[in-house]
Amino acid sequence: MKPAVVKEILSHIISNLSDDLSDFLQNPSKDFSRNRKLSFESIIKLMIGMGGNSLCKEIYDWFNYSEDTPS
């Protein structure tokens, strides 16, 4: 299977998981209840794609060193 196909399948699965978060949260009524820069889907994709850098460097890379990068 080609890497692009695997990436597309994984992205689709993560998207489906984000539709029903209650299975993955300790407090479904509070966790991820607000609209933030790092959504559930973004965090999962970021964690899967992380290299060997620090969390700070990985977040900067994820947001392409934008001024809007969350801290």
The first five atom37 places (N, CA, C, CB, O) and aatype in JSON, in Angstrom:
{
  "aatype": [12, 11, 14, 0, 19, 19, 11, 6, 9, 10, 15, 8, 9, 9, 15, 2, 10, 15, 3, 3, 10, 15, 3, 13, 10, 5, 2, 14, 15, 11, 3, 13, 15, 1, 2, 1, 11, 10, 15, 13, 6, 15, 9, 9, 11, 10, 12, 9, 7, 12, 7, 7, 2, 15, 10, 4, 11, 6, 9, 18, 3, 17, 13, 2, 18, 15, 6, 3, 16, 14, 15],
  "atom_mask": [
    [1, 1, 1, 1, 1],
    [1, 1, 1, 1, 1],
    [1, 1, 1, 1, 1],
    [1, 1, 1, 1, 1],
    [1, 1, 1, 1, 1],
    [1, 1, 1, 1, 1],
    [1, 1, 1, 1, 1],
    [1, 1, 1, 1, 1],
    [1, 1, 1, 1, 1],
    [1, 1, 1, 1, 1],
    [1, 1, 1, 1, 1],
    [1, 1, 1, 1, 1],
    [1, 1, 1, 1, 1],
    [1, 1, 1, 1, 1],
    [1, 1, 1, 1, 1],
    [1, 1, 1, 1, 1],
    [1, 1, 1, 1, 1],
    [1, 1, 1, 1, 1],
    [1, 1, 1, 1, 1],
    [1, 1, 1, 1, 1],
    [1, 1, 1, 1, 1],
    [1, 1, 1, 1, 1],
    [1, 1, 1, 1, 1],
    [1, 1, 1, 1, 1],
    [1, 1, 1, 1, 1],
    [1, 1, 1, 1, 1],
    [1, 1, 1, 1, 1],
    [1, 1, 1, 1, 1],
    [1, 1, 1, 1, 1],
    [1, 1, 1, 1, 1],
    [1, 1, 1, 1, 1],
    [1, 1, 1, 1, 1],
    [1, 1, 1, 1, 1],
    [1, 1, 1, 1, 1],
    [1, 1, 1, 1, 1],
    [1, 1, 1, 1, 1],
    [1, 1, 1, 1, 1],
    [1, 1, 1, 1, 1],
    [1, 1, 1, 1, 1],
    [1, 1, 1, 1, 1],
    [1, 1, 1, 1, 1],
    [1, 1, 1, 1, 1],
    [1, 1, 1, 1, 1],
    [1, 1, 1, 1, 1],
    [1, 1, 1, 1, 1],
    [1, 1, 1, 1, 1],
    [1, 1, 1, 1, 1],
    [1, 1, 1, 1, 1],
    [1, 1, 1, 0, 1],
    [1, 1, 1, 1, 1],
    [1, 1, 1, 0, 1],
    [1, 1, 1, 0, 1],
    [1, 1, 1, 1, 1],
    [1, 1, 1, 1, 1],
    [1, 1, 1, 1, 1],
    [1, 1, 1, 1, 1],
    [1, 1, 1, 1, 1],
    [1, 1, 1, 1, 1],
    [1, 1, 1, 1, 1],
    [1, 1, 1, 1, 1],
    [1, 1, 1, 1, 1],
    [1, 1, 1, 1, 1],
    [1, 1, 1, 1, 1],
    [1, 1, 1, 1, 1],
    [1, 1, 1, 1, 1],
    [1, 1, 1, 1, 1],
    [1, 1, 1, 1, 1],
    [1, 1, 1, 1, 1],
    [1, 1, 1, 1, 1],
    [1, 1, 1, 1, 1],
    [1, 1, 1, 1, 1]
  ],
  "atom_positions": [
    [[0.84, -1.17, 0.0], [0.0, 0.0, 0.0], [0.9, 1.24, 0.0], [-0.97, -0.01, 1.22], [1.9, 1.28, 0.71]],
    [[0.54, 2.23, -0.78], [1.32, 3.46, -0.89], [1.17, 4.3, 0.37], [0.9, 4.26, -2.13], [0.1, 4.31, 0.99]],
    [[2.23, 5.02, 0.76], [2.16, 5.87, 1.96], [1.03, 6.9, 1.92], [3.48, 6.59, 2.14], [0.42, 7.18, 2.96]],
    [[0.74, 7.46, 0.77], [-0.34, 8.44, 0.66], [-1.69, 7.81, 0.99], [-0.37, 9.06, -0.74], [-2.55, 8.46, 1.58]],
    [[-1.87, 6.57, 0.59], [-3.13, 5.86, 0.86], [-3.25, 5.58, 2.36], [-3.21, 4.54, 0.05], [-4.31, 5.76, 2.95]],
    [[-2.15, 5.13, 2.96], [-2.14, 4.86, 4.4], [-2.44, 6.14, 5.18], [-0.78, 4.26, 4.85], [-3.22, 6.13, 6.12]],
    [[-1.82, 7.24, 4.77], [-2.04, 8.54, 5.43], [-3.5, 8.97, 5.3], [-1.12, 9.61, 4.82], [-4.08, 9.47, 6.26]],
    [[-4.09, 8.77, 4.15], [-5.5, 9.14, 3.93], [-6.42, 8.28, 4.79], [-5.87, 8.98, 2.43], [-7.38, 8.79, 5.37]],
    [[-6.16, 6.98, 4.87], [-6.96, 6.09, 5.7], [-6.85, 6.48, 7.17], [-6.51, 4.62, 5.51], [-7.86, 6.56, 7.88]],
    [[-5.62, 6.74, 7.64], [-5.4, 7.14, 9.02], [-6.1, 8.46, 9.33], [-3.91, 7.26, 9.31], [-6.71, 8.61, 10.39]],
    [[-6.02, 9.41, 8.42], [-6.69, 10.7, 8.59], [-8.2, 10.51, 8.69], [-6.35, 11.65, 7.43], [-8.86, 11.16, 9.51]],
    [[-8.75, 9.64, 7.88], [-10.19, 9.36, 7.91], [-10.6, 8.71, 9.25], [-10.59, 8.43, 6.73], [-11.63, 9.06, 9.82]],
    [[-9.78, 7.78, 9.74], [-10.07, 7.12, 11.02], [-10.02, 8.12, 12.16], [-9.07, 5.98, 11.28], [-10.89, 8.11, 13.03]],
    [[-9.02, 8.99, 12.17], [-8.91, 10.01, 13.22], [-10.1, 10.95, 13.17], [-7.59, 10.79, 13.09], [-10.63, 11.34, 14.21]],
    [[-10.51, 11.33, 11.98], [-11.68, 12.19, 11.82], [-12.93, 11.53, 12.38], [-11.88, 12.55, 10.34], [-13.74, 12.17, 13.04]],
    [[-13.09, 10.24, 12.1], [-14.24, 9.5, 12.63], [-14.19, 9.42, 14.16], [-14.28, 8.09, 12.04], [-15.23, 9.52, 14.81]],
    [[-13.0, 9.23, 14.72], [-12.86, 9.17, 16.17], [-13.25, 10.5, 16.81], [-11.42, 8.79, 16.55], [-13.84, 10.53, 17.89]],
    [[-12.92, 11.6, 16.15], [-13.21, 12.91, 16.72], [-14.71, 13.23, 16.7], [-12.46, 13.98, 15.96], [-15.16, 14.14, 17.39]],
    [[-15.47, 12.47, 15.91], [-16.92, 12.67, 15.89], [-17.59, 12.2, 17.17], [-17.52, 11.95, 14.71], [-18.64, 12.73, 17.55]],
    [[-17.01, 11.22, 17.85], [-17.56, 10.72, 19.11], [-16.42, 10.6, 20.13], [-18.26, 9.34, 18.92], [-15.82, 9.54, 20.29]],
    [[-16.14, 11.7, 20.79], [-15.01, 11.77, 21.71], [-15.25, 11.1, 23.05], [-14.65, 13.18, 21.94], [-14.28, 10.81, 23.76]],
    [[-16.47, 10.84, 23.42], [-16.78, 10.37, 24.77], [-16.04, 9.09, 25.16], [-18.26, 10.15, 24.9], [-15.8, 8.86, 26.34]],
    [[-15.68, 8.26, 24.19], [-14.96, 7.02, 24.48], [-13.5, 7.27, 24.86], [-15.02, 6.09, 23.28], [-12.84, 6.38, 25.41]],
    [[-12.98, 8.46, 24.59], [-11.56, 8.74, 24.76], [-11.26, 9.81, 25.8], [-10.97, 9.14, 23.46], [-10.1, 10.18, 25.98]],
    [[-12.27, 10.32, 26.47], [-12.09, 11.41, 27.42], [-12.46, 11.0, 28.83], [-12.92, 12.61, 27.0], [-13.37, 10.18, 29.03]],
    [[-11.76, 11.56, 29.81], [-12.1, 11.29, 31.2], [-13.36, 12.04, 31.6], [-10.93, 11.68, 32.11], [-14.2, 11.5, 32.33]],
    [[-13.5, 13.27, 31.15], [-14.67, 14.1, 31.46], [-15.28, 14.62, 30.16], [-14.28, 15.29, 32.4], [-15.02, 15.75, 29.77]],
    [[-16.09, 13.8, 29.49], [-16.62, 14.19, 28.18], [-17.38, 15.52, 28.17], [-17.52, 13.11, 27.69], [-17.42, 16.19, 27.14]],
    [[-17.98, 15.9, 29.29], [-18.73, 17.16, 29.3], [-17.81, 18.37, 29.38], [-19.72, 17.17, 30.47], [-18.24, 19.49, 29.1]],
    [[-16.53, 18.17, 29.76], [-15.59, 19.29, 29.91], [-14.42, 19.22, 28.93], [-15.05, 19.32, 31.32], [-14.03, 20.24, 28.35]],
    [[-13.85, 18.03, 28.74], [-12.67, 17.9, 27.89], [-13.01, 18.21, 26.43], [-12.07, 16.49, 28.01], [-13.98, 17.68, 25.89]],
    [[-12.22, 19.05, 25.82], [-12.39, 19.46, 24.42], [-13.77, 20.05, 24.15], [-12.15, 18.27, 23.5], [-14.29, 19.92, 23.05]],
    [[-14.35, 20.69, 25.14], [-15.68, 21.26, 24.95], [-15.62, 22.66, 24.35], [-16.42, 21.31, 26.28], [-16.62, 23.16, 23.82]],
    [[-14.44, 23.31, 24.42], [-14.3, 24.64, 23.84], [-13.55, 24.55, 22.52], [-13.56, 25.58, 24.81], [-12.8, 23.61, 22.28]],
    [[-13.77, 25.53, 21.67], [-13.11, 25.57, 20.37], [-11.72, 26.16, 20.56], [-13.94, 26.39, 19.35], [-11.59, 27.35, 20.85]],
    [[-10.68, 25.36, 20.39], [-9.3, 25.79, 20.6], [-8.46, 25.53, 19.34], [-8.7, 25.06, 21.8], [-8.9, 24.86, 18.41]],
    [[-7.25, 26.09, 19.33], [-6.35, 25.89, 18.21], [-5.92, 24.44, 18.07], [-5.12, 26.77, 18.36], [-5.72, 23.95, 16.96]],
    [[-5.79, 23.76, 19.19], [-5.41, 22.35, 19.16], [-6.63, 21.5, 19.49], [-4.26, 22.07, 20.17], [-6.93, 21.22, 20.65]],
    [[-7.32, 21.1, 18.46], [-8.49, 20.24, 18.62], [-8.05, 18.81, 18.91], [-9.39, 20.29, 17.37], [-6.86, 18.5, 18.81]],
    [[-8.98, 17.98, 19.26], [-8.7, 16.56, 19.49], [-8.01, 15.97, 18.26], [-10.0, 15.78, 19.81], [-7.0, 15.27, 18.37]],
    [[-8.57, 16.24, 17.09], [-8.03, 15.7, 15.85], [-6.6, 16.2, 15.6], [-8.94, 16.07, 14.66], [-5.73, 15.42, 15.2]],
    [[-6.36, 17.48, 15.83], [-5.02, 18.05, 15.63], [-4.01, 17.44, 16.59], [-5.06, 19.56, 15.81], [-2.88, 17.14, 16.2]],
    [[-4.4, 17.26, 17.84], [-3.48, 16.7, 18.83], [-3.1, 15.27, 18.47], [-4.11, 16.74, 20.23], [-1.93, 14.9, 18.56]],
    [[-4.08, 14.46, 18.05], [-3.79, 13.07, 17.69], [-2.84, 13.03, 16.49], [-5.09, 12.29, 17.36], [-1.86, 12.29, 16.5]],
    [[-3.12, 13.84, 15.47], [-2.25, 13.87, 14.29], [-0.86, 14.38, 14.63], [-2.87, 14.74, 13.19], [0.13, 13.87, 14.12]],
    [[-0.78, 15.39, 15.49], [0.5, 15.92, 15.93], [1.3, 14.86, 16.67], [0.31, 17.15, 16.81], [2.49, 14.68, 16.41]],
    [[0.66, 14.14, 17.58], [1.36, 13.12, 18.36], [1.84, 11.96, 17.49], [0.44, 12.58, 19.46], [2.94, 11.45, 17.69]],
    [[1.04, 11.56, 16.53], [1.43, 10.46, 15.64], [2.6, 10.89, 14.76], [0.24, 10.01, 14.77], [3.49, 10.09, 14.47]],
    [[2.6, 12.14, 14.32], [3.63, 12.61, 13.41], [4.87, 13.18, 14.06], [0.0, 0.0, 0.0], [5.77, 13.65, 13.38]],
    [[4.91, 13.16, 15.4], [6.05, 13.74, 16.1], [7.34, 12.98, 15.81], [5.8, 13.77, 17.59], [7.37, 11.76, 15.71]],
    [[8.4, 13.77, 15.68], [9.73, 13.19, 15.51], [10.4, 13.13, 16.86], [0.0, 0.0, 0.0], [9.75, 12.89, 17.88]],
    [[11.69, 13.32, 16.88], [12.46, 13.22, 18.12], [12.73, 14.56, 18.78], [0.0, 0.0, 0.0], [13.56, 14.64, 19.69]],
    [[12.05, 15.61, 18.34], [12.29, 16.94, 18.9], [11.5, 17.15, 20.18], [11.92, 18.01, 17.88], [10.7, 16.31, 20.58]],
    [[11.75, 18.29, 20.81], [10.97, 18.65, 22.0], [9.53, 18.96, 21.59], [11.61, 19.87, 22.73], [9.26, 19.23, 20.42]],
    [[8.64, 18.92, 22.55], [7.24, 19.22, 22.27], [7.1, 20.63, 21.7], [6.39, 19.07, 23.54], [6.33, 20.84, 20.76]],
    [[7.83, 21.58, 22.25], [7.78, 22.96, 21.78], [8.18, 23.04, 20.31], [8.7, 23.86, 22.64], [7.49, 23.68, 19.51]],
    [[9.28, 22.4, 19.94], [9.75, 22.41, 18.55], [8.74, 21.73, 17.64], [11.11, 21.72, 18.42], [8.49, 22.21, 16.53]],
    [[8.16, 20.63, 18.08], [7.17, 19.92, 17.27], [5.93, 20.78, 17.02], [6.76, 18.61, 17.95], [5.39, 20.79, 15.92]],
    [[5.48, 21.51, 18.05], [4.31, 22.39, 17.88], [4.64, 23.53, 16.93], [3.85, 22.95, 19.25], [3.82, 23.89, 16.08]],
    [[5.84, 24.11, 17.08], [6.24, 25.17, 16.15], [6.28, 24.64, 14.72], [7.62, 25.75, 16.54], [5.82, 25.32, 13.79]],
    [[6.81, 23.45, 14.53], [6.84, 22.86, 13.19], [5.44, 22.63, 12.66], [7.61, 21.53, 13.21], [5.16, 22.91, 11.49]],
    [[4.55, 22.12, 13.5], [3.16, 21.83, 13.11], [2.46, 23.09, 12.6], [2.38, 21.23, 14.3], [1.7, 23.05, 11.64]],
    [[2.73, 24.22, 13.27], [2.1, 25.49, 12.91], [2.98, 26.34, 12.01], [1.76, 26.27, 14.17], [2.71, 27.52, 11.82]],
    [[4.03, 25.75, 11.44], [4.93, 26.43, 10.51], [5.46, 27.75, 11.07], [4.22, 26.7, 9.21], [5.57, 28.75, 10.36]],
    [[5.79, 27.73, 12.36], [6.38, 28.88, 13.04], [5.53, 30.15, 12.9], [7.79, 29.14, 12.51], [6.06, 31.26, 12.8]],
    [[4.24, 29.97, 12.88], [3.29, 31.09, 12.76], [3.18, 31.86, 14.08], [1.9, 30.57, 12.34], [3.47, 31.32, 15.16]],
    [[2.77, 33.12, 13.99], [2.53, 33.91, 15.19], [1.36, 33.35, 16.0], [2.25, 35.37, 14.83], [1.26, 33.61, 17.2]],
    [[0.5, 32.59, 15.36], [-0.69, 32.02, 16.02], [-0.41, 30.7, 16.72], [-1.79, 31.82, 15.01], [-1.34, 30.04, 17.18]],
    [[0.86, 30.3, 16.81], [1.21, 29.04, 17.45], [0.8, 29.09, 18.92], [2.72, 28.76, 17.3], [1.16, 30.03, 19.63]],
    [[0.06, 28.07, 19.39], [-0.33, 28.05, 20.81], [0.89, 27.83, 21.7], [-1.38, 26.96, 21.06], [1.88, 27.22, 21.29]],
    [[0.79, 28.33, 22.91], [1.9, 28.16, 23.84], [1.53, 27.21, 24.95], [2.33, 29.51, 24.44], [2.34, 26.94, 25.84]]
  ]
}
